[in-house]
Amino acid sequence: MEAMARVHASWNERINVVSRRDAGLLIERHYLPSLALLNLFTPAPRRAPSAPRLAHEEARGSNTRDPSRTLAKQEGSLQCGDKDGCGTLGGARVLDLGTGGGFPGLPMAVACPEAHFTLVDSRSKKLTVVKAIVEELGLRNVRVVHGRVEEAVRETFDVVLGRAVTDLPAVVRWCKPLVRPNDDPSPWGLGRGLLYVSSSSGVGADLERMGLVRERDKVASHELRGLLSGQPSGQPSGQPSGQPGPAISRLAPAPEGLSQNARENSRGYSAVIHLPSAAVARAKVT
């Protein structure tokens, strides 16, 4: 994870992987919010996972703040607690739709080497960075696809990810042929479907446009700030959060100050919406 953060920072001096304004907040605004999504899942049984090979050379000559130093403060670190990752998504096939600079897919792929990730985007410049990171770190569980998702991807996935790509109905329209039916119980705690990080607070209006009802269609919405602290919304404050939550701590807990900074800097990504595969199939989108 630290090696990837260094490569991201190095590339960001040449290509705007993230905005210049966010360059010094790479961990708080991009890495930790990506990893926070794992708090919605529960660890799955291991399937003989193997850790990604790290065939990297440390980036040199960077004038920006080294994000790996943020990741590895003396109080804690986000590097994997063991070489097999956090064991959260064993055997899952995950699509990151509109991955941009690799978020949320790349941090999740490093944390979950036992899952298979496909990262797709139509912007070739940012995908150049994503491909370079995948090759430099030897991430064998990541495939990078250039093109529009509705044209470039044909297979189906257990989980489709997206982060502020466009409005929710458009994302659901793209997802319809890509999400596997939830015929069998999910072994990951969260049902198969779409997991979308939205920059809009108008989720209710989007659901109404698609003819979906939260309770009937089992649509869940969580505050990103809550996930960053391992406290999904809907859980009483101060009460144990049950199964969701240990994913990031399995990677070794981040320092409280860093987690607090991530919560404060998560503005712009307000809600995480989960639409089960049945809701994706039922949604009325054109």
Beta strands, then each sheet from edge to edge (+ up, - down):
strand 1: 93-97
strand 2: 116-121
strand 3: 142-146
strand 4: 159-163
strand 5: 193-198
strand 6: 220-223
strand 7: 271-276
sheet 1: 3+ 2+ 1+ 4+ 5+ 7- 6+
end
